[in-house]
């Protein structure tokens, strides 16, 4: 992961970073920009392809108790990087071409995955996450933070330590008819975080039609700038591509699926002998604005699931923000610092290295600077007024 790494540009002592001054709150809401799901067999046929808007599987409770086998087989760590290692953010723009082609992103401060924000929040909170590498790019005034993992896909052997998360999801969810070959539903939202205009991509496990403990589902949803056609049209049986759009004509993005309210989105977890507090899950849910948390419990850690806990975590966001306000403001400070450093980088490309627990964040040059997006996707940074790139 460091073979393209050059000299250290700057070593950042997180404790010395100036925290943001604006309150970090989710109360202002968020905007859904696009959604998509990967097509499982496309990797072996005409190349990586997605369904747009796609649809997450539906949560369908099984009869309890239920005995499940340990997870086994090949599992994604980062599906976007596995399928598109050169441009992991590119499918966002395939989806925007269909769902939100008029939108412009030149005023966006940060584009990243939820996973990257969680790691940086751990550091801002004083916790010591495992070492990691991220790639940094500047496109106009927007900082891209690209997740980097040692392996984008991993093999699970099915032994007692494999866990039951994937088996549990398979047993308790059902894919939408017409897109059963879809794997991994990704959503892209935009919200303000302490004065930073952030675009965040994340994966959701399922959609849930019921109510959870806490506030009702109707109290949590996104604002939407999607085209009127997307709001009114069900794309379940649509497979047509339009010759005016070269991406569609190449079938990189196939119009199929259903746009669902964010109020239905759910994260699925399992718990064995050790229970985890809600606060341990909330950063993941908060960064992805995912309101439902569904937990399957197998108390003996033997794969016999006896209880489902359903929490409307979205109703807890405000309380969590208050308790973690200092860390969230420090996170904003880290992002601002990275933007400042990257704005002075001649090639606009670098690596972010967290080498040892408790150590500094290091920004390294790239020996051979890479691009974060292909040229055709950079049109979303054209000036809204002039239609030309912002200098």
N, C-alpha and C positions, 0 to 999 in steps of 0.2 A: 504493500500500500504506500510505501515511501520511496519506491524506486525512481520516481520523477522529482524527488525533493531536492531543493537547493539549499542555499544559505538561510539562516534565520534572519528574518527582517526585524522582528520585534518579539520580545518575551514579555508577556502580560501577567503581572501580579494582580490577580482578581481582587484582592482586598484593597488595592489602591485605586481601582476603577471608580469613577464618580457615578453614583446611581442616578437613574432618571428621577425627575422631579414631579412628573405628572402621575396622578393616581392610575393604577392599572385596574381596570374593571371590565367585566363582560356585559354590564348593564346596557350599553349602547347597542347591543345586538351585533349581528354579523351578516355578511352577504354570501350567498352561494354562487360561485362562478361557473362551475361545471362538475360533472361526475362521469366516471367511466369504469368499465370492468375489462380485465384482460381476457382474451379468448385462448383457452388452454392449448388447443392444437395448432394455433397459428405459428408457434415457434418452429414447427417442423414442416410447414407448408409454404405459404407465400410470404412468410416473415411475420414479425410481431404485429398484432392487430388488437384493437379494442372495440367493445360495444359502447356506444354513446347514446343515451345517458347510462345504459346499463341499469342494474338494480341489485341491491344486496339480497341475500336469501332471507326468507321470512322465518321468524322464530315460531316454531311449532312444538310446544311442550310434549315430551314423551311421558308415558306412564311410569311413575316411580314405585318402588326402586327399580333401577335399571343397571345392569352390569355391562361395562364397556371394556374393550381391549386397549392396552397402551398404544400411544401414537407410534406409527412406524411409516417408513417410506420417505421419499424426498419432500422437503418442506421449504417454502420460501422464507428467507430472512429479509430480503429486499427485492420484491418482484420486479419493480421498475428498473433497477440496476441490472438484474439478471437478463431481462429481455432487451433492454436498450443500454448497454454499458457505456456507450459513448455520450449519449444525451439522455440521462434518466428523467429529466423534467419534460422531455419532448411530448409525451402523450397528453400532458395538460393542454397543449396548444392544438393537438389534433381534436381534442374535445371542445375547446373554445371555438374552433372553426365551425363547428356545428351548433353549439348551444349559445354562444355569446360572441359572435364574430365582430360586433361593433365596439366591444369594450377596448379601452386603452389602459396600459399599466405603467406609463412613464412616471406616475407619481407614487409608485409603490416603493417602499423602503427595503423590505426584506421578502424574499421568496425562499421557502424552505419546507422540509418535511417536519411533521410533528415530532418525530424521533429526535431530530437535532435540537429542537427547543427543549425537550425533556432533559437531554444530556447537559445542555448549557445551564438549565435551571438547577440541576444537581450541584454544579460548580458554584453557581450564584448563592445557593443555600448553605454552602459550607460542607456539603457532603462530598464524598470522594468516589466518583464513578470509575469504572474500568477505563484504561487508556483508550483513546479513539483518534481517528483521523477524519477530517472533513475537508472538502474542497471549497474554496471561496472564489467567486467571480463577481465582477461589477459589470452590469449592463446598464448604460446610462447612469442613473442615480440609484439603481436597484442592486442590492447585495443578494446574490444567490449563495445559499449554503447547501452543499450537496453531501448527502449521507454516503459514507464509505464503510463497507464491511469487508472483513477478510474473505468471507464466502457469502455470496448473494443467495445461495441455496445450500441446504445441508441435508444430510441423510440421517434419519432417526431409525434406530435399530429395533425398536419395539420391546426393549427390556423394561425392567421395573422402574428405572429412573427416567424413562422417556416422557412421563406425564400423560395426561389424558385430554389436553385442550383441544386438539384437532378432532379426536374421536368424539368428544362431547359436542362440538359444533356440528359435526356431520349428523349426529343422532338427533339434534334438537333444531335443525334448520332445514329449509327446503328451498331450492333455487326456483326462480320464476320460470314459468313455461316459456320456451323459445330461446332462453339464454342459459340453459343448464350446463353448457360448456364454458361458462364464464368462471373465472377464478380471481377473487380479490376485487372488491368494490372500493374504488377510490373517490374521494370527494375533495374539492378545492374550495376553500372559503377565504374571505377577506374580512379582516377586522382591525380595529385600532388597538394597539397595545402600548400604553404609556406614551402616546404621541407618535408611535411608529405605525405606518400603514403596512400591514403584514398580509401576505398571501401564503396560506398554509395548506399543504396536502397531507392527507391521512387516509387510512383504510378503516372501514367499519365492518363489523362481523355479521350484522343482521339488521333487519328492521322489526320493530315490535309494535303491535297494534293495541296493546292494553295500557293500563295505568300502573305505575309503580308506587312504592312507598314514597310519600312526599308530594310535591306539586304535580298536578295532572299534566299530561303530555301537551295539551293545548296551550300551556303557558310558556312553551319554549319552542321557538322556531326562527328561521332565518328570514331576512328580507331578500328579495330576488330581483336581479336585473336581467334575467334570462329573457330571450326574445318571446314575444307573444305567442309565436308559433310553438315554441317549446312548452309553454305553460298550458296550451290548449290541446296539443296533439299527443295522443298516445302512440309511441313508436314501437310497440311490441312486435308488430308484424312488418315493419318497414325495413327493407334491405337495399333500397335503391341508392346508387351513388350518383353524384352530379358532376358532369364533365367540367364545369366551371371551376371546380375545386380539385386540384391535382391530388391532394391528400386522400379525398374520398374516392377518386377514380382508381387510385392504387389500392383501395380497400384497406388502408391502415386504420380507418375508423368507420365502422358500420353502424348505421342508425338503428338501434334496437334497444328496448328497455323502457323504463318508466321513471320519470322524475318524482321522487318521494319527498315529503316534508322532512326537514331535519329533526323535527319533534319525534319522529319514529326511530331514529338511529340508535343502535345499541352496541355496546361492547360486551363480549362474553368472556367470562373467566371461570376457572375451576379452583377449588380449594380442597386440600386433603386434611391431614392432621393439624397443620398450622393455618390459623385464620389470619387474614390481613385486614387492617382497618381501611375504612373508606378513603381516608386521607392518602393512603399509598396508591390508590387508583386514580385519584382526582386529577393529578397533573396531566395524565394521558387523556382523560375525558375533557378536561378544561381546554387544552390546546386544540382539540378537535371539535369542541362545542358539541359533544355527544352526550345526550341527556340520560339515556338508560344504561344501567349496569345490571347484567344478569349473571348470577354466580351459581354454579353447580357445586354442591358439597358432597364429597365422599369421605366422611370422617375417619374411616380406617385406612385411607390412602390405598385402597384396594380396587378402585374402579367401580365400586358399587355406589351409585349416586342415589341419595335418599332425600335431598332437599334442594329447592331452587329459591334463591334470594333475589328479589327484584327491587332495585332501588332507583328512584328518579334522581340521579346524581345532579342533574341540571339545577335542581332546587337548592343544592348545597354550594353552588359556585360562589355566591356572594360571601358566605361565611369563610370559605377557603381562601378567597382573595384577601380578606382582611387579615387572616392569620399569616399569610405568606406575602404580604405587601412589600416588605423590605427585600425579600429575595426576588420578587417579580421586578421591582425597580432596578435591582442590581443586574438582572438579566437584560433589561432595556439598556443599561449602561454598557454591558458587554457588547451588545449588538451595535450600539452607537460607536463604540471603540473600533470594532471590526470594520464598520463602514468607513470610518475616518482613515484607518490604515490602508484599506483597499482603494480608496479614492486617490491615494498617492502612488499606487502601484502602476508602473508604466504599461504593463501588458494586461492589467486587470484580472490576473489569475494568481492564486496562491494556495497553500495548504495550511490547515489549522491542526496543530498537533497537541494533544494532551497525553504526555508521555508516561507520567507516573502519578499515582494517587497523591494528591496534595501538592503537586507541582504546578508550575505556571502554564498558561496557554501560550503556545509558540506559533507565530505566523512565519511560514517558510516560503521562499520563492519556488516556483516551478522551473526546472531546467528547460523543459519544453512546454511553454504555456498552452493550455487547452482552451477550447471554447465551451460555454455552457449550453448553447443552443445553436442549431443550424440557422442559416441566414433567413429562411422563410418564416421562422417562428418569431424573429425579432421585430416583425411588423407591429406587434402589440405595444412596442415602445415608440411608435411614431407619434408626433405631436398631434393632438386632437384637433387643433386649429388649422395647421398647415398640411398635415398628412405626411410630413417629412420627419426624419429622425431628429430628436432633441440633441443638441450639441452640448 
